[in-house]
Amino acid sequence: MDIGTGKDLNEYIVKGKPIPYHLIDICEAGSRYLLPDFQRDFNTAFQEITTNNKTAILCGGTGLYLEAVLENHQFTNIPENIDFRVSVNEKTHEELLLQFDAINKPTTFSPDLSTRKRTVRAIELALHFERKPLSETKKIDFEPIIFGLNISRELRREKISKRLHERLSNRMIEEVQDLLKSGISADDLAYYGLEYKFITEYLAGDLSLTEMTNRLEIAIHQFAKRQMTWFRRMEKKGHLIHWIDTETEQQEQLDFIQKTLNT
């Protein structure tokens, strides 16, 4: 799952020097990696990095995962509720979204609702939290400095579309095809959403190549917009984000980062 997840490992070599990274290639393709897993593995990596007197940089991931670390959300591994899943088997994704909205849930619980399967799991967790509220969160034991990329809507859309078409021409469809041939089910791949979901539907014959490309492109644009909304919400909750102007020269961006770190 190299291309569809955007590992971009070539970018971890700068001027011939490899930059150490963590939490890449730690799970088998097709496995379910959940928020509590990420929190656990982040804490392990963070301790390892800081013990070696290095600065840890948490980069990438959705706003939910970043915020879970910054606020130390206490989500737990909650088992699947088979009876509940059977009871909602005939409901549409839209009906499930309405059901999720109607549940009284923790303000810190903002799951990904992009697919029907993820929404079912979100409702399952929300119902669990109704019965067993989350305990009070403990303060994190580090002082984060948060940077964000401030990019215009037009340039963001341009870069997203360019990246998608580059990936499609760089064996992303073949990557999904190989994963299916290896024995990973279509449902398991669709669970990951976006690239894996739409390409799996194309390979199953449910979408034409043009339909798949167009719908995937729209979905990624919508996802990026939701992420920017999430980061603005984080600011309203008190997280100071230092926004980097991506349309300035690279050296100017680096100077801004260095000045912020030294303040």
C-alpha positions in Angstrom: 0.0 0.0 0.0 2.7 2.4 -1.0 1.2 4.7 -3.6 -2.4 5.0 -2.3 -1.2 5.9 1.2 1.3 8.4 -0.1 4.4 7.1 1.7 6.7 9.2 -0.6 9.7 7.5 1.0 12.0 9.2 -1.5 11.3 12.5 0.2 13.0 11.2 3.4 16.4 11.5 1.7 17.7 15.1 1.7 21.0 16.0 0.1 21.9 12.3 0.1 21.2 12.0 3.9 18.4 9.6 5.0 16.0 11.2 7.5 14.8 8.7 10.2 11.1 8.1 10.2 8.7 6.1 12.3 5.2 4.4 12.0 5.6 3.6 8.3 5.4 0.0 7.2 4.3 -1.3 10.6 1.2 -3.2 9.6 0.3 -5.7 7.0 -1.9 -4.5 4.1 -5.6 -5.2 4.8 -5.3 -4.9 8.6 -7.4 -2.5 10.7 -5.3 0.2 12.3 -7.4 2.2 14.8 -6.9 5.4 16.7 -5.9 3.7 20.0 -3.2 1.8 18.0 -1.9 5.1 16.7 -1.8 6.8 20.1 0.1 3.8 21.6 2.6 3.7 18.8 3.1 7.5 18.8 3.8 7.4 22.5 6.4 4.6 22.0 8.1 6.4 19.1 8.0 9.8 20.9 9.7 8.3 24.0 12.4 6.7 21.8 13.1 9.9 19.9 13.2 12.2 22.9 15.3 9.7 25.0 17.9 10.1 22.2 17.8 13.9 22.7 16.1 14.4 19.3 13.1 16.6 18.4 10.1 14.6 17.4 8.1 15.9 14.4 4.5 14.5 14.0 3.7 15.1 10.4 0.7 14.1 8.3 -2.4 12.1 9.2 -5.9 13.5 9.6 -6.9 16.2 12.0 -8.6 13.6 14.2 -5.3 11.6 14.7 -3.3 14.8 15.3 -5.8 16.1 17.8 -6.0 12.8 19.5 -2.3 13.1 20.4 -2.4 16.8 21.2 -5.4 16.3 23.6 -4.6 12.7 24.7 -8.1 11.4 23.8 -8.9 8.3 25.7 -10.6 6.1 23.1 -10.4 2.4 23.9 -10.5 -0.8 21.9 -14.2 -1.5 21.9 -15.4 -4.9 20.5 -17.8 -5.1 17.5 -21.5 -5.3 18.4 -22.8 -8.0 16.1 -26.5 -7.6 17.2 -26.3 -3.9 16.5 -24.7 -4.4 13.1 -27.5 -6.8 12.1 -30.1 -4.3 13.2 -28.8 -1.6 10.9 -28.0 -3.9 8.0 -30.8 -2.5 5.8 -30.1 1.2 6.6 -28.6 3.5 4.0 -25.4 5.5 4.6 -27.6 8.7 4.8 -29.9 7.1 7.4 -26.9 6.1 9.5 -25.4 9.6 9.4 -28.7 10.9 10.8 -28.6 8.2 13.5 -25.1 9.2 14.4 -26.0 12.9 14.7 -28.8 12.1 17.1 -26.6 10.3 19.6 -25.3 12.3 22.7 -21.5 11.7 22.4 -18.3 13.2 23.8 -17.1 16.4 22.2 -13.7 14.8 21.6 -15.3 12.1 19.5 -15.2 13.2 15.8 -14.7 10.0 13.7 -14.4 9.6 9.9 -17.9 9.1 8.4 -16.8 8.9 4.8 -18.0 5.4 4.2 -21.0 3.3 5.4 -18.7 0.8 7.2 -16.9 3.6 9.1 -20.2 5.2 10.0 -21.5 1.9 11.4 -18.4 1.6 13.6 -18.7 5.3 14.7 -22.3 4.7 15.8 -21.2 1.6 17.6 -18.6 3.6 19.5 -20.9 6.5 20.2 -23.5 4.1 21.7 -20.8 2.6 23.9 -19.7 6.0 25.1 -23.4 6.8 26.1 -23.3 3.8 28.4 -19.7 4.2 29.6 -18.5 7.8 29.4 -14.9 8.5 28.7 -12.8 9.3 31.8 -11.3 12.7 32.1 -8.3 13.2 29.8 -4.9 13.8 31.3 -2.7 16.6 30.2 0.0 15.7 27.6 3.6 15.8 28.9 5.1 17.9 26.1 4.7 21.4 24.7 3.8 21.2 21.0 4.6 23.8 18.4 2.1 23.4 15.6 2.7 24.4 12.0 0.1 24.4 9.2 0.4 25.0 5.5 -1.7 28.0 4.4 -2.5 27.4 0.8 -5.1 29.0 -1.4 -8.2 27.0 -2.4 -7.3 27.2 -6.1 -3.7 26.1 -5.6 -4.7 23.3 -3.2 -7.2 22.0 -5.8 -4.6 22.2 -8.5 -2.0 20.3 -6.5 -4.5 17.6 -5.4 -5.6 17.0 -9.0 -2.0 16.9 -10.3 -1.0 14.4 -7.5 -4.0 12.1 -8.2 -3.3 11.9 -12.0 0.4 11.3 -11.3 -0.5 8.4 -8.9 -3.0 6.9 -11.4 -0.3 7.0 -14.1 2.3 5.5 -11.6 0.7 2.1 -11.1 -1.8 3.0 -8.3 -4.5 1.0 -10.1 -2.1 -1.9 -10.4 -1.2 -1.6 -6.8 -4.9 -2.1 -5.8 -5.1 -5.0 -8.3 -2.1 -6.7 -6.8 -3.6 -6.3 -3.3 -6.8 -8.0 -4.4 -4.8 -10.8 -6.0 -2.9 -11.3 -2.8 -6.1 -12.3 -1.1 -7.2 -9.0 0.6 -11.0 -8.7 0.2 -12.6 -5.9 -1.6 -14.5 -4.9 1.6 -11.2 -4.6 3.5 -9.7 -2.3 0.8 -12.9 -0.2 0.6 -12.7 0.3 4.3 -9.6 2.5 3.8 -11.7 4.9 1.7 -10.7 7.3 -1.1 -8.2 5.8 -3.5 -8.6 2.2 -2.3 -12.4 2.4 -2.2 -13.0 3.9 -5.6 -10.3 1.9 -7.5 -11.7 -1.3 -6.0 -15.1 -0.3 -7.3 -13.6 0.3 -10.7 -11.8 -3.0 -10.7 -15.1 -4.7 -9.7 -16.7 -3.2 -12.8 -19.0 -0.9 -10.8 -17.5 2.2 -12.2 -15.9 3.1 -15.5 -12.3 4.5 -15.5 -13.7 8.0 -16.1 -16.3 7.7 -13.5 -13.8 6.4 -10.9 -11.3 9.2 -11.7 -13.9 12.0 -11.5 -15.6 10.7 -8.3 -12.3 10.1 -6.6 -11.0 13.6 -7.5 -14.2 15.2 -6.1 -14.0 13.0 -2.9 -10.4 14.0 -2.3 -11.2 17.7 -2.7 -14.1 17.4 -0.3 -11.8 15.5 2.2 -9.2 18.3 2.0 -11.8 20.9 2.6 -13.1 19.0 5.7 -9.5 18.8 7.0 -9.1 22.6 6.8 -12.4 23.0 8.6 -11.1 20.7 11.3 -7.9 22.7 11.7 -9.9 25.9 12.1 -12.0 24.2 14.7 -8.8 23.2 16.5 -7.8 26.8 16.6 -11.1 27.7 18.2 -10.5 25.1 20.8 -7.2 26.9 21.8 -4.5 25.2 19.6 -2.2 27.9 18.2 -1.3 27.0 14.7 1.5 28.9 13.0 0.5 29.1 9.4 3.2 28.9 6.7 2.5 30.8 3.5 3.2 28.2 0.9 3.3 30.8 -1.9 6.5 32.4 -0.6 10.0 31.3 -1.4 11.2 28.2 0.4 13.9 30.0 2.3 11.4 32.5 3.6 9.3 29.6 4.9 12.3 28.0 6.6 13.2 31.4 8.2 9.6 31.7 9.5 9.8 28.1 11.0 13.2 28.8 12.6 12.1 32.1 14.1 8.9 30.5 15.5 10.9 27.7 17.1 13.3 30.1 18.7 10.7 32.4 20.1 
